[in-house]
Amino acid sequence: MRLLTCVALLLVSGLLPSEASARPPLSLRLGYAAQVNTDRAYDLVDEDDHLPLFRVGAGYHLPVPAGRLELEAGLLTGGSSASLYNQGTAGLGLVGVELGAAYRLPLGTHFEPHVQLFVGYDWLTLKLEPFKQRVGRPSATGLLGMTFLIPTQPRTPGGTAFFVDVQVGYAFRPVADFDALEAESPEPPEGEDVSVPQSSLRLGSLPLSGVAYRLQLGLRL
């Protein structure tokens, strides 16, 4: 009888969700996702070597042994600019999408160290007035971070919670070749067909990889 009782208790405990699996599976986040480019050529578009970006993301959590696996999709947008010898400005704009996964290890109620990997695609626009060019490039980002959880109901730690994500890592973005910047044609007067000779500017390559850091606020629901 004791043996049957122990087996029954083990089966019931195996069917009951653990604290990690009981946490809300969906998460939403919004925040700052910048990087620092150390190559001197990046000074063309930012004197401080920064690429400031804003990010919005959504994730879905899956319970795995000793932790949680989070699948996440995100959208990045931002850019930088710098003066060109008081003759105008040079600007770089970025719009990117990324997909990735994170392994999270819950430590009690309020802390989750994690490692996260993303792959994505960027649309980059370089402007040197009046010239500009848009190119597309793949990207990859690896991050280490800590999540600080604030449960909305402290007595129910596995429920809905606000959180803060702090991350640092490296963003790999292949060198972008801007070799065909074209001048923007002015709009012709209504009713007139004016052909403007097209000119192009060959700038060269721009390094875009660098140290990445992110600070995001979010909600699990």
N, C-alpha and C positions, 0 to 999 in steps of 0.2 A: 504493500500500500504506500509506504514512504517513497519507493522508487517511482511509482506512477504519479504521485503528487509532485515530485521534483521535475519529472519530464513535462507534466502539464504546465508547471510554472515557467519552465524554460521556453516552451512553445508560446505561451502568452507574452512573455517578455520579448521574444523575437518579433512578434506581430505588432507590439505597441511601438509607435514612432518615438525615436530618440529626440532629445532636445534640438539637435542640429537639424534633423529632418522635419521637425515641427515648425521651424521658422518659415515665414512667408516666402513663397517661391518667386515672386515678382519683385523687381527693384527698378526704380527710376532715379536718375542722377543728372545734375547740372553743375557745371563748374568751369575751372580754368585749367587749360592743358597746354602749357608753354614748353618751349625747348630753347637751349642755348647752342648756337653753332660756333665752333671754335676756329673754323677756317677763315683766314683774313679776307678772302674774296667775298664773304657774306656782308662785309661792311658796305657794299654797294647799296643794300636795301635796309640796313639798320646799323647804326654806329655802335650800339651796345650788344650786337650779335644775338638779339632775342627774336624769336618768332612767337608772339602771343596769340593764343587760340582759345576760343570758347567751345565747350563740348556739351552735348546732350546725349544720354545713353539710356538703354533699357536692357535689363538682364533677366534670366530665368535660372533658378537654382535647382540643382539635382543633388540629392544626398548620395554620398560615396563613403566608403570606409574611413572613419576618423576625420571626416571633414565634409565639405560641400564643393561641388563643381558648378561654377556659374558661367553660362553662355551669355555673351553680351554683344550688342550692336551699338555703334556710336556714330555721331555726325560731328565733324570738326569744321570750324570756320574762323578766319582771322587773317592777319597780315601785318606787315611792317613797312616803314618808309624811311627815307633819308634824303638830305639835301645834296644836290649835285653842284658843288662850287657856286652856290647862290644863283645858278642858272635854271633851276627847276627842281624836281624831285624824282626819285626812283622808288617804286613801290612794288611789293610782292604780296599777292593775295592767294589764299589757300582755301579750298573747300574739299573736304575729304570724308570718306566713309571707311569704317573699319569693323571687322568681326573678330571675335576672340573668345578666349576662355580663361578662367581664373580658378585656381585651387585655393580654397579658404579653409583655415583651421580654427574653429571657434575656441577661444580661451575664456571660459566663463560666459557671463552675460554681455559684457561690453566691448570685448576686443576680438579682432579677427586678423591676424597676419595672413598675407596672401602673396602669391606669385601669379602674374598675368601676362599673357602673350596675345598680340593682335597682328592681323594682316589686313591691309586695306588698299585703297586707291585714292590718289590726290589729283585734283585739277588745280594747276598753278598758273597764275596770271602775272606776268612781269610788265610793268609800265615804265617807260622812259618818255615822258611827254615830248611829242605827240605819238610815240610809238608804243605798241604793246603786242604781246604774244601769249597764247595759252597753250600749255602742254599738259599731258597726263603721265603720271608715274605711279608704280606700285609702292607700297610702304610696309614696314614691319616695326613693331614696338614691343620691347620687353620691360616689365615693371615689377618692382618689389614694393609692397605697401602695407599699411595698417588701416583697418576700419574701426572706427569708434562708434558703437551702437548706443542709442538712447531710446529705450522702449517707451512707447506711448502709455503703456500700462505696466508700471514697474513690477507688479505682482504676477504678471504674465510675461516672463522674459522671452518666450518663444513667439510672441505675437508681433503686431505691427510696430515698426521702429523707424525713427529718423537715424541717419548715420552721416559720418564725415569720413571721406576717403583721402588719405595722404599717400602719394606714390612718387617714386623716383626710379629712373631707368635710362634706357637709351632708345632713340628713334632712328631707324635706318631708312633714309630716303635717298635713292640713287641720284647722282648728279644730274641736274636738268640742263639740257642744251637749249639755249635761246639764240637761235641762229637765223631767225626770219621775223624779226619784229617789224610790223607794218604800221604805217601812219594811218591814223583814223581820218577818214574822208569826211569833210563837212557836209551837212545836209544841203542839197541844192534847193533853190527857191521853188516853190510849188509851180508845177507846169513846165519846168525847164529840165532838160536832160543834159547835165554837165558831166563830162568825163574828166576825171582827175587822174593824172599819171600816178601810178603806185610806186612807192619807194619802200625799201626794206633796210633794216639795220641788223647786222650780225654782231651779237654781243659776245657769245661764247658760252661757257658752262658756269653753273652756279651750284656750289655744294649746299646740301640741305640736311645732312645728318647731324645729330647732336644729342646732348644730354637732355632728357625729357623729365619734366616734373608736373604733377597734377594735384589739384586740390578741388574736391567735388563734394557737394551736399546732395543727399538723396533720401528716399523713402522706400521702405519695404512694405509691400501690401499683398 
